[in-house]
Amino acid sequence: MLTTTRLRGVIDALDSAPWGAASGRRCPRTGQPQPALYTAEERRRRDASPWTMVQGVLAPLQFAVFLVSLGLVLRYLATGDGLATATGSVVVKTLVLYTIMITGCIWEKEVFGRWLFAPAFFWEDVFSMLVLALHTAYLVAVFAGIGDGQGQMLLALAAYAAYVVNAVQFVLKLRAARRQEARMPSLDGMQAT
């Protein structure tokens, strides 16, 4: 019978999901705790950046737009009614996505010194590129008249499925950062000593 430690070791050795290693668990290769998501300086820059607040507002806004649009897309696919409304909602969702991607790049540059693919958010950024590509392909299909409404809406659903995976990645990363910060001494406490 495997002990809990051995079982955890087997699971970690088989776990190749990028968000697992970044969610606060131990590194499968070394067994060491994962490094902190932010250095003290990066955390200071993150907390001081106005783009942090922008991301905090845009993320739930984008999710709300996604939920409304998803409902409209599914309604069209189920009934055949409301293609223009569903199309408009996907276009709005895509514009919000572009906005959060651009402001996210600015935020990443301010905090990590890189526009994209900072080590702390590498896999989230990689998957964000897929999300962006699928949403852009949808816009191209709509504005170039490629395919019918049903095909375009199925492409929108593929883009939305990728968006959900990416959103989960970011939520897991946010939770990992909060757990790590809860275990770290506060910056104010370090400066006072």
N, C-alpha and C positions, 0 to 999 in steps of 0.2 A: 504494500500500500504506500502510495506516494505521500509524503508530508506536504503540508501547505507550502513550505519554502521550495521544495522541489517542484511542485506543481506550478507555482508562480514562476520559477526559473524556466520551465518548459514553455509556458505561455509567453513569457517575455522573449524567449529565443525564437519563437515562431511568429511573433507579432512584428509585422513589417509595416504596419500602418503609420504614416508619418505623424499623425496627430497623437498617437499613443505615446511616443517618446517625448512629445512636447507637453503632455498633460500632467506632468509632475511625478511620473513614475520613474523608477531607476532605469538607467541605460541598459539595454539587453546585453550589450557586448562587454561592458566593464563592470556592471553591477553598482556603479557609483550613482549618487543622486544626480539628477539633471542639473546643469548649471542654471543659475537664475536667468529669467527671461530678460531682465533689464539690469544693467549695472546701476550703481547709485547715481551716476551722472545721467545716464539715459532716463532713469526714472524721474530725475529732477527736470530734464528737458521735456519729457512727456507731460508731467504735471503742469509745466509752465506754458506749454504750447496751446494757442487758441484752437489749433486744428484737432486737438483731443476732444474738445467740446463739439466741434463740427461733426466729427465722426460719431460721437455719442448721440447726436440728434439725427443724423442721416441714417444710421443703422436701423433704428426702430421704424423710422419713416419708410425706408425701403421695404422693410418687412410688411408693414401695413399695406403699402401699394401692391406688393407681391400677393398678399392674401386676397385683396379685392380683385386683382387681375386674374389670379388663378380661378376664382369663382366664375368670372366672366368667360374665361377660356373654356372651362369645363361645361358651363351652360351652353356655349356655342356648339361644342363637340357633341353634347347630349341631344340638343334640340334643333341645331341648324340655324337658330335665331341669334341675332346680335353680333354678327361678324365685325361690323364697323366699331362697335363699342369694345369688343374684346381686343381688336387690333389696336385701337387707341390706348387701351390700358397697358398693353405690352410695350408700346412705344414709350409711354410715360415711365413704366418700370425700367426700361432700358436707359432712358435719360437720367433717371435717378441713379442707376448703376454707374453710368459714366461719371456722374458728379462725385459719387462716393469713391470711385477708383482714383480720380484725379486728386481729390483732396486727401485721400489716403496716401498717395505717393508723396504729396507735400509733407504730410505728417511723418511719414517714414524717413524722409530726408532730414527733417528737423530733429527727430529723435535719434536715428541711427546713422545719419550721414550718407544714406543711400536712397535713391528714388524708389527702388524695388529690390526684392530678393535679399533683404537684410537677413542674416542667419536666424534671428528670432522668429521671423515670419516667412521663411523661405517657402515652405510647402503650401501655406495659405496663399501666397502670391502666385505660385505655380498654378494652383487650381483656379485662382481668380482669373488667370489668363484664359483658361478653358471656358469659364463662365462668360467672360467678355466676348470671346470668339463666337460662342453659340448665340448670344444676344445680338451681336453684330450680323451674324449670318441670317438671323430672323429679319432684321431691318433690310438687309440686301434683298432677301426673298420678297418682302412686302413691296418695297419701292421699285424693284425691278420687275415685279409681276411674275416671279418664279413660283410655280406651283399654284394649287388652289387654296382656298381658305382652310380646309381641313389639314392639308400638309403643312401649311404655315403654322397652324395652331399646335400641331404635333411637334414641330421644331421649337415652338415657344415652350412646350412642356418639357422638352429635353433641356432647354436652357434653364428652366425653373428647377428641374431636378438637380442640375449641377449647382445652381445657386443655393439650394437647401444644404447640400453637402458642404459647400464653402462656408455657409453661415454656421453650421455645426462646428467646423474647424475653428472659426473665430471665437465662438462661445466657449469651446474647450480651452482655447488659448487664454481667454480672459479669465476663466476659472482658475487655470494653472497659475497665472500671474497673481491673482488675488491670494491663492493659497501660499505661494512663495513669499509674497509680501507680508502675510500674516505671521510667517515664521521668522522674518527678518527684523532686526531692531530698526526702529524708525530712524529716518535721516536726522530728525531734530535731536533725538537721543544721542546719535553718534557725534553730532556737532557740539553738544553740550559737554561731552567728556574730554 
